[in-house]
Amino acid sequence: MFTVGRRRTARLAAAVLASGLVAAGSIMGAGPAVADGSASAAGGATATLGGLKTADTATIHENGHDEHVGAGLFEMSVDGGGSIQTYCIDIHNPTQDSAKYQEVAWGASSLGENPDAGKIKWILQNSYPQVNDLNALAQEAGVQSLTPQLAAAGTQVAIWRYSDHMNTDSSSVTADNPDAEKLADYLFGHAKNSSEPQASLSLTPAVSGKSGSRIGPVTVHTDAKTAQVSLNPQAAPSGVKVVDKNGKPVTTATDGSQLYFNVPAGTPDGNASLTVQATTQVPVGRVFTGVGQYKVSQVQILAGSSDSTVSAQATATWAKKGAIPALSAMVDCAKGGVDVTASNKGDQAFTFQLAGKQYTIGAGKEQTVTVPVKEGQSYKITITGPKGFSKTFSGTLNCKTAGSGSGSGTSPSPAPSTPSSTGGNSTGGGNLAETGSSNATPYIAGAAVALVVIGGGTVFFLRKRKSPTADQ
C-alpha cells in the first residue's frame, strides 16, 4: 500500500527483544551445559487485552470496497497491577481475545520506519483521553459537542491515517459520525512531529566478568521516581549481592542508576540475575506488540495509563578465567532482522558459531551480527561454542502493518475487533493518565514473558559495536 520513507536515527535503535546469559564459567571451564530455550522479555509493562471499550464506528474505503469497523480505545490490564488504554496502529490485523502484550520501542514495530510516527504521538497527546475536556476539544475541532465515544473514534481514525497511511485515493478511512470525522480531520491536519517516549523501565540486559570483582554496570532507565531492586535468590550463590559502584548494597534505584553484581573471590563459576520493579504511568506513545501465541495480534499504542507495575531483569555471568561471554538479541526493524550481540569480559578469546559461520571475539571485545528475518516469520537464532556452549533466541518479526505488503502469507482482516457495544460502552470519559480509572481487572502474572525458540538465519552484517544501551 505504501513505501516507507526516510529513517530516523532515533528509531534505528531496536528494542531489546530478549537477553540471555548462559552459565559461561561452568560451560567454558567445567564441562558442557546448555541454556534453556527461553529468554526474558525486554522489560517495562506486560498486559492482557480486555477489548475495545470506548468506541464508535468508521469505514475503510479500499479498492472500491467499503468495510465498517469499530474505532476507539482498547483497555488492557497490566500484569502485577494497573491498567492502560490504547489505540490500534495496525488496521488490517485483528485482535485476539485476551491477547498478551509487551511494551517495546518504536524500532521493534511498524513505527520503526514510519516517518509519521512522531505525528501519531502528537495526536495522542492532544486528543482524548489525554485531553478530557471534551468541550474544549470540540471547539478546537469546530463541532458543537463530542462524547467520549466520538472523541475516541475520531482520534483512532486520525491515527490510522498515519500508522497505516489510510489517506490515499485507493485506501482511506473515515469516521461514520460527522463530528468524529471533523475531529479526525483536525487532528490529522495539525499533527506535528514529536520524539519517541522513553521506556517505562529497561535495563542493560547482560553483563559478565571475573569472580572476585564487581560485575556490571547494569544501567537503569525508567520514568518512575524510584524502583525496587532485588537479587533473584533461586540461582544466586551465597555471598553474591547487588551493589553500587562503591560496593554498597542496593535495594532501590532511579533513572540512570548503575547496579553491579558483587561476586566474592572463590565463588564457583556461574550466574545470577536481578529484578528491578517499579510503579509508574507508562509514557504516552509506547508501543505494545503481541507476544507468544499472540504475536500477530493487532499492534497497539498507549494513550493513557494508571499507576502500573513495570519490571525488568538483568543477568550476570562470571568465571575465574577463560572466555566469559554475555549474549543479547535485539529486533531491528530498520534492517529487517535481529542483532545478536556477544561481549567477552574474560581473559581468553571467545569463539562461537552462528548460522554456519564462525566468529572470534577477543578478550574485552564485543561484536554484533545481524541475522535477517522475513517479515511475519518466526525465527530461531542459536549460538554455539566450545564444551557444549549453547544459547538460543527466538520470536517473530512483526515490523510492518498487515496491509503494507509484508508478505506474511495470511489474508489480513479488514476489521479490527468490534466493540462490545458499539458507540455505547465508555470508561466514563475520564483521562486515564490522570485519574487511573478503569473497569479492567488486573491480570496477575509471573515473571517476564518467555519467547519460544525455533529456527536460524543467514548472517549478512557483522560490525564492531559500542556498548549497547538498554533504553528502548
C-alpha positions as CSV (number, residue, x, y, z in Angstrom):
1,M,0.0,0.0,0.0
2,F,2.9,2.4,0.6
3,T,6.6,2.6,0.5
4,V,8.3,3.6,3.8
5,G,10.2,6.8,3.7
6,R,13.3,8.1,5.5
7,R,14.8,6.6,8.6
8,R,15.0,8.5,11.8
9,T,18.3,8.0,13.7
10,A,16.4,7.7,17.0
11,R,14.4,4.8,15.6
12,L,17.3,2.8,14.3
13,A,18.0,1.5,17.8
14,A,16.0,-1.7,18.1
15,A,14.1,-2.8,21.1
16,V,15.8,-5.5,23.2
17,L,13.6,-8.5,22.3
18,A,15.5,-11.0,24.5
19,S,18.5,-11.0,26.7
20,G,20.3,-14.1,27.7
21,L,23.4,-15.3,29.5
22,V,24.5,-18.9,29.8
23,A,26.5,-20.0,32.8
24,A,29.6,-19.3,30.9
25,G,32.0,-20.2,33.6
26,S,30.7,-23.7,34.0
27,I,30.2,-24.1,30.3
28,M,33.7,-22.9,29.2
29,G,35.7,-24.3,32.1
30,A,33.9,-27.3,33.7
31,G,32.2,-29.3,31.0
32,P,29.2,-28.9,28.7
33,A,25.9,-27.2,29.6
34,V,23.0,-25.9,27.6
35,A,21.0,-22.8,28.3
36,D,17.2,-23.2,28.4
37,G,15.3,-22.4,25.3
38,S,13.6,-19.2,26.5
39,A,14.8,-15.7,27.2
40,S,13.1,-13.0,29.3
41,A,11.4,-10.0,27.6
42,A,13.0,-6.6,27.4
43,G,11.3,-5.1,30.5
44,G,8.6,-2.5,31.0
45,A,4.9,-3.3,31.1
46,T,3.2,-6.5,30.1
47,A,-0.6,-6.6,29.8
48,T,-3.6,-8.6,28.8
49,L,-6.1,-7.2,26.2
50,G,-9.6,-6.5,27.6
51,G,-11.2,-5.4,24.4
52,L,-12.5,-2.3,22.6
53,K,-14.3,-0.3,25.3
54,T,-14.9,3.3,24.2
55,A,-15.8,3.4,20.6
56,D,-18.0,4.4,17.6
57,T,-17.7,3.2,14.0
58,A,-15.6,4.1,11.0
59,T,-15.5,2.9,7.4
60,I,-12.5,1.7,5.5
61,H,-12.6,2.6,1.8
62,E,-10.2,0.4,-0.2
63,N,-10.0,-0.7,-3.8
64,G,-13.6,0.2,-4.4
65,H,-15.0,-1.6,-1.4
66,D,-16.3,-0.3,2.0
67,E,-16.0,-2.0,5.3
68,H,-17.4,-0.8,8.6
69,V,-15.2,-1.3,11.7
70,G,-15.2,-0.3,15.3
71,A,-12.9,2.6,16.1
72,G,-11.8,3.7,19.5
73,L,-10.0,2.9,22.8
74,F,-8.9,-0.5,23.9
75,E,-8.3,-1.4,27.6
76,M,-5.7,-3.7,28.9
77,S,-5.0,-4.9,32.4
78,V,-1.3,-4.7,33.4
79,D,0.4,-7.8,34.8
80,G,1.0,-7.2,38.5
81,G,-1.5,-4.3,38.8
82,G,-2.7,-1.3,36.8
83,S,-4.5,-0.6,33.6
84,I,-3.8,1.1,30.3
85,Q,-5.7,2.5,27.3
86,T,-4.5,2.1,23.8
87,Y,-5.3,2.8,20.1
88,C,-4.7,0.5,17.2
89,I,-1.8,1.1,14.7
90,D,-2.5,-1.9,12.5
91,I,-6.0,-1.5,11.0
92,H,-6.0,-4.7,8.8
93,N,-4.8,-7.0,11.6
94,P,-7.5,-8.4,14.0
95,T,-7.1,-8.6,17.8
96,Q,-7.2,-11.9,19.7
97,D,-9.2,-12.4,22.8
98,S,-7.2,-11.9,26.0
99,A,-4.0,-11.5,24.0
100,K,-0.8,-10.9,25.9
101,Y,1.2,-7.8,25.0
102,Q,4.7,-6.4,25.8
103,E,5.9,-2.8,25.8
104,V,8.5,-2.3,23.1
105,A,10.4,0.5,21.3
106,W,9.2,2.0,18.1
107,G,12.2,0.3,16.4
108,A,10.7,-3.1,17.1
109,S,7.3,-2.3,15.5
110,S,5.9,-0.8,12.3
111,L,6.7,2.7,13.7
112,G,10.4,2.0,13.4
113,E,10.4,3.1,9.7
114,N,7.3,5.2,9.6
115,P,8.2,8.8,9.1
116,D,4.9,9.9,10.6
117,A,5.4,8.1,13.9
118,G,6.0,11.4,15.8
119,K,2.8,12.8,14.4
120,I,0.9,9.9,15.9
121,K,2.4,10.7,19.3
122,W,1.3,14.3,18.9
123,I,-2.3,13.2,18.2
124,L,-2.2,11.0,21.4
125,Q,-1.0,13.9,23.5
126,N,-3.5,16.4,22.0
127,S,-6.7,14.4,22.0
128,Y,-8.8,12.0,24.1
129,P,-8.2,10.7,26.7
130,Q,-5.1,12.9,27.4
131,V,-7.4,15.9,26.7
132,N,-10.5,15.0,28.7
133,D,-12.2,18.4,28.4
134,L,-14.4,17.4,25.5
135,N,-16.0,20.8,25.2
136,A,-12.6,22.3,24.6
137,L,-11.7,19.5,22.2
138,A,-14.9,20.0,20.3
139,Q,-14.3,23.7,20.0
140,E,-10.8,23.0,18.5
141,A,-12.3,20.6,16.0
142,G,-15.1,23.0,15.0
143,V,-18.0,21.0,16.3
144,Q,-20.7,21.6,18.9
145,S,-20.0,18.7,21.1
146,L,-18.2,15.4,21.4
147,T,-19.0,12.3,23.5
148,P,-16.2,10.1,24.8
149,Q,-17.1,7.5,22.1
150,L,-17.0,10.1,19.2
151,A,-13.8,11.6,20.5
152,A,-12.2,8.1,20.7
153,A,-13.4,7.2,17.2
154,G,-12.1,10.5,15.7
155,T,-8.8,10.1,17.3
156,Q,-8.4,6.5,16.1
157,V,-9.2,7.5,12.5
158,A,-6.6,10.2,12.6
159,I,-4.0,7.7,13.9
160,W,-4.8,5.2,11.2
161,R,-4.3,7.8,8.5
162,Y,-0.6,8.0,9.7
163,S,0.0,4.5,11.1
164,D,-1.4,2.6,8.1
165,H,-1.3,5.5,5.6
166,M,-5.1,5.3,5.1
167,N,-5.2,8.7,3.5
168,T,-4.8,8.0,-0.2
169,D,-7.2,7.8,-3.1
170,S,-7.1,4.0,-3.1
171,S,-7.0,3.5,0.7
172,S,-8.7,5.7,3.2
173,V,-10.7,5.6,6.4
174,T,-13.4,8.0,7.7
175,A,-15.4,8.2,10.9
176,D,-19.1,7.5,10.3
177,N,-20.2,10.3,12.6
178,P,-19.7,13.8,11.0
179,D,-18.4,15.3,14.3
180,A,-16.0,12.5,14.8
181,E,-14.8,12.9,11.2
182,K,-14.2,16.6,11.8
183,L,-12.1,15.8,14.8
184,A,-10.1,13.3,12.8
185,D,-9.5,15.9,10.0
186,Y,-8.5,18.5,12.6
187,L,-6.0,16.1,14.3
188,F,-4.6,14.8,11.1
189,G,-4.1,18.3,9.7
190,H,-2.5,19.8,12.8
191,A,-0.2,16.9,13.8
192,K,3.4,17.7,14.3
193,N,6.5,15.5,14.8
194,S,7.2,14.5,18.4
195,S,10.1,12.4,19.8
196,E,9.8,8.8,20.8
197,P,9.0,8.4,24.6
198,Q,11.4,6.7,26.9
199,A,10.7,3.2,28.1
200,S,8.8,2.9,31.4
201,L,11.6,0.6,32.6
202,S,14.6,-1.1,31.0
203,L,18.0,-2.4,32.0
204,T,21.3,-3.3,30.4
205,P,20.3,-6.9,29.7
206,A,23.5,-8.9,30.2
207,V,26.9,-8.4,31.8
208,S,29.9,-10.7,32.6
209,G,33.2,-10.6,34.3
210,K,35.6,-12.4,36.6
211,S,34.7,-13.7,40.1
212,G,36.2,-11.7,42.9
213,S,35.1,-8.4,41.4
214,R,32.0,-6.2,40.9
215,I,30.4,-7.1,37.6
216,G,28.5,-4.5,35.6
217,P,27.2,-1.9,35.3
218,V,23.6,-2.7,34.8
219,T,22.2,0.7,33.9
220,V,18.6,1.5,34.9
221,H,16.3,3.5,32.6
222,T,12.9,4.4,33.9
223,D,10.4,7.3,34.2
224,A,9.5,6.1,37.7
225,K,10.7,8.2,40.7
226,T,12.1,5.1,42.4
227,A,12.3,1.4,41.7
228,Q,12.9,-1.7,43.9
229,V,16.0,-3.8,43.3
230,S,16.3,-7.4,44.3
231,L,18.6,-10.3,43.7
232,N,16.7,-13.4,42.4
233,P,17.6,-15.9,45.1
234,Q,16.9,-19.1,43.3
235,A,20.1,-19.0,41.2
236,A,22.3,-16.7,43.3
237,P,25.2,-18.4,45.1
238,S,25.8,-17.5,48.7
239,G,27.6,-14.2,49.1
240,V,26.6,-12.6,45.8
241,K,25.0,-9.2,46.3
242,V,23.7,-6.3,44.2
243,V,25.7,-3.2,45.0
244,D,26.5,0.3,43.6
245,K,29.9,1.3,42.1
246,N,31.3,1.8,45.6
247,G,30.3,-1.7,46.8
248,K,27.4,-0.5,49.0
249,P,24.4,-2.9,48.9
250,V,21.5,-1.6,46.8
251,T,17.7,-2.1,47.3
252,T,16.4,0.9,45.3
253,A,17.3,2.7,42.1
254,T,16.3,5.7,40.0
255,D,16.8,6.6,36.3
256,G,20.4,6.4,35.5
257,S,21.4,4.2,38.5
258,Q,24.2,1.8,37.8
259,L,24.0,-1.6,39.5
260,Y,26.7,-4.2,40.0
261,F,26.8,-7.9,41.0
262,N,29.4,-8.3,43.7
263,V,30.8,-11.8,43.3
264,P,33.2,-12.8,46.1
265,A,36.6,-14.4,45.2
266,G,36.3,-18.2,45.3
267,T,32.6,-18.2,44.2
268,P,32.2,-21.2,41.7
269,D,31.7,-20.2,38.1
270,G,28.1,-19.4,37.4
271,N,25.5,-16.7,37.0
272,A,22.8,-14.8,38.8
273,S,20.0,-12.3,37.9
274,L,18.4,-9.3,39.4
275,T,14.9,-7.8,39.1
276,V,14.0,-4.1,39.1
277,Q,10.4,-3.3,39.7
278,A,8.5,0.0,39.8
279,T,5.1,1.6,39.8
280,T,4.6,4.3,37.2
281,Q,2.4,5.6,34.5
282,V,3.6,4.1,31.2
283,P,4.6,7.0,28.8
284,V,2.1,8.0,26.1
285,G,3.2,6.7,22.8
286,R,4.8,3.5,23.9
287,V,4.0,0.6,21.6
288,F,2.6,-2.7,22.7
289,T,3.1,-5.8,20.5
290,G,1.6,-9.3,21.0
291,V,3.9,-12.0,22.4
292,G,4.0,-15.8,22.3
293,Q,0.9,-17.2,20.6
294,Y,-0.5,-13.7,20.3
295,K,2.5,-12.4,18.3
296,V,0.3,-11.4,15.3
297,S,-2.4,-9.7,17.3
298,Q,-3.1,-6.1,16.4
299,V,-0.3,-3.7,17.4
300,Q,-1.4,-1.1,19.9
301,I,0.0,2.3,21.0
302,L,-0.5,3.7,24.5
303,A,-3.0,6.6,25.0
304,G,-3.3,6.6,28.8
305,S,-2.1,4.7,31.9
306,S,-3.0,4.3,35.5
307,D,-0.2,3.7,38.0
308,S,1.0,0.3,36.8
309,T,3.6,-2.3,37.7
310,V,6.6,-2.5,35.4
311,S,9.7,-4.7,35.8
312,A,12.9,-5.9,34.1
313,Q,15.6,-8.4,34.6
314,A,19.4,-8.4,34.0
315,T,21.8,-11.4,34.3
316,A,25.5,-11.6,35.1
317,T,27.8,-14.5,34.3
318,W,31.2,-14.9,35.9
319,A,34.2,-17.3,35.9
320,K,37.7,-17.4,37.4
321,K,39.4,-17.4,34.0
322,G,38.9,-18.1,30.3
323,A,36.3,-16.7,28.0
324,I,33.3,-15.1,29.8
325,P,30.6,-14.3,27.2
326,A,27.4,-12.2,27.6
327,L,24.8,-12.5,24.9
328,S,21.8,-10.4,24.0
329,A,19.5,-10.1,21.0
330,M,17.5,-7.1,19.6
331,V,15.0,-6.7,16.9
332,D,15.9,-4.0,14.4
333,C,13.0,-3.3,12.0
334,A,15.1,-0.8,10.1
335,K,17.4,-3.6,9.0
336,G,14.7,-6.3,8.8
337,G,16.4,-8.6,11.2
338,V,17.7,-9.4,14.7
339,D,21.0,-8.1,16.1
340,V,22.9,-10.6,18.2
341,T,25.5,-9.0,20.4
342,A,28.2,-11.0,22.1
343,S,30.7,-9.5,24.5
344,N,33.6,-11.2,26.2
345,K,34.9,-10.0,29.6
346,G,37.2,-12.9,30.1
347,D,41.0,-13.2,29.5
348,Q,40.8,-15.6,26.5
349,A,39.1,-15.2,23.2
350,F,35.5,-16.5,22.8
351,T,34.8,-18.4,19.6
352,F,31.2,-19.1,18.6
353,Q,29.2,-20.4,15.6
354,L,26.1,-18.8,14.2
355,A,24.2,-19.8,11.1
356,G,27.1,-21.9,9.8
357,K,29.8,-19.3,10.3
358,Q,32.4,-18.9,13.0
359,Y,33.4,-15.7,14.8
360,T,36.0,-15.0,17.4
361,I,35.8,-12.2,20.0
362,G,38.9,-11.2,21.8
363,A,39.2,-10.6,25.5
364,G,37.4,-7.4,26.4
365,K,35.8,-7.1,23.0
366,E,32.3,-7.0,21.6
367,Q,30.7,-7.7,18.2
368,T,27.3,-7.7,16.7
369,V,25.9,-10.0,14.0
370,T,22.7,-9.1,12.2
371,V,20.6,-12.0,11.2
372,P,18.0,-11.2,8.5
373,V,14.4,-12.5,9.2
374,K,11.5,-12.3,6.8
375,E,8.5,-10.3,7.8
376,G,5.9,-12.3,9.7
377,Q,8.2,-15.3,10.2
378,S,9.2,-17.0,13.4
379,Y,12.9,-17.2,13.9
380,K,15.4,-19.2,15.9
381,I,18.9,-17.9,16.5
382,T,21.3,-20.4,18.1
383,I,24.8,-19.5,19.2
384,T,27.1,-22.5,20.0
385,G,30.7,-22.7,21.3
386,P,33.2,-25.0,23.0
387,K,32.3,-27.6,25.6
388,G,28.6,-27.6,24.9
389,F,28.1,-23.8,25.0
390,S,24.6,-23.1,23.5
391,K,22.2,-20.2,23.7
392,T,19.1,-19.6,21.6
393,F,16.9,-16.5,21.0
394,S,13.5,-16.6,19.3
395,G,10.4,-14.6,18.3
396,T,8.5,-13.5,15.3
397,L,9.4,-10.4,13.2
398,N,6.4,-8.1,13.1
399,C,7.7,-4.9,11.6
400,K,5.0,-3.9,9.2
401,T,1.3,-3.2,9.3
402,A,-0.8,-6.1,7.8
403,G,-1.8,-4.0,4.8
404,S,1.6,-2.8,3.8
405,G,2.6,-5.8,1.7
406,S,4.5,-7.6,4.4
407,G,4.3,-10.9,2.6
408,S,3.3,-12.8,5.8
409,G,1.2,-15.3,3.8
410,T,-2.0,-14.5,5.6
411,S,-5.1,-12.7,4.4
412,P,-5.4,-9.6,6.6
413,S,-8.7,-9.0,8.2
414,P,-10.4,-5.8,7.1
415,A,-11.8,-5.1,10.6
416,P,-10.3,-4.7,14.0
417,S,-12.1,-6.1,17.0
418,T,-15.7,-5.0,17.2
419,P,-16.7,-3.0,20.3
420,S,-18.7,-5.0,22.8
421,S,-21.4,-2.3,22.5
422,T,-20.7,-0.1,19.5
423,G,-20.8,3.5,20.4
424,G,-22.3,2.9,23.8
425,N,-19.6,1.4,26.1
426,S,-17.5,4.0,27.8
427,T,-14.9,4.1,30.6
428,G,-16.7,7.2,31.9
429,G,-14.8,9.7,29.9
430,G,-12.0,10.3,32.5
431,N,-8.5,10.8,31.5
432,L,-6.9,7.6,32.5
433,A,-3.4,9.0,32.6
434,E,-4.7,11.5,35.3
435,T,-7.4,9.6,37.1
436,G,-6.3,6.0,36.8
437,S,-10.0,5.0,36.3
438,S,-10.6,1.7,34.7
439,N,-13.1,-1.2,34.8
440,A,-10.4,-3.7,33.8
441,T,-9.5,-6.3,36.4
442,P,-5.7,-6.5,36.8
443,Y,-4.2,-9.7,35.4
444,I,-1.7,-11.2,37.8
445,A,1.1,-12.9,36.1
446,G,4.5,-14.3,36.9
447,A,7.9,-13.4,35.5
448,A,8.6,-11.8,32.2
449,V,7.2,-13.2,29.0
450,A,9.2,-16.1,27.6
451,L,9.9,-16.4,23.9
452,V,9.7,-19.7,22.1
453,V,12.8,-21.0,20.3
454,I,12.6,-22.3,16.6
455,G,15.0,-21.8,13.5
456,G,18.1,-19.8,12.4
457,G,19.0,-17.2,9.9
458,T,21.8,-16.1,7.5
459,V,24.2,-13.6,8.7
460,F,24.5,-10.6,6.5
461,F,26.1,-7.9,8.6
462,L,29.0,-8.0,11.1
463,R,30.3,-5.0,12.9
464,K,32.0,-3.8,15.9
465,R,29.6,-2.1,18.3
466,K,29.7,0.3,21.1
467,S,28.3,-0.8,24.4
468,P,24.5,-1.1,23.8
469,T,22.1,0.8,26.0
470,A,19.1,-0.8,27.5
471,D,17.0,2.2,26.9
472,Q,14.2,1.3,24.5
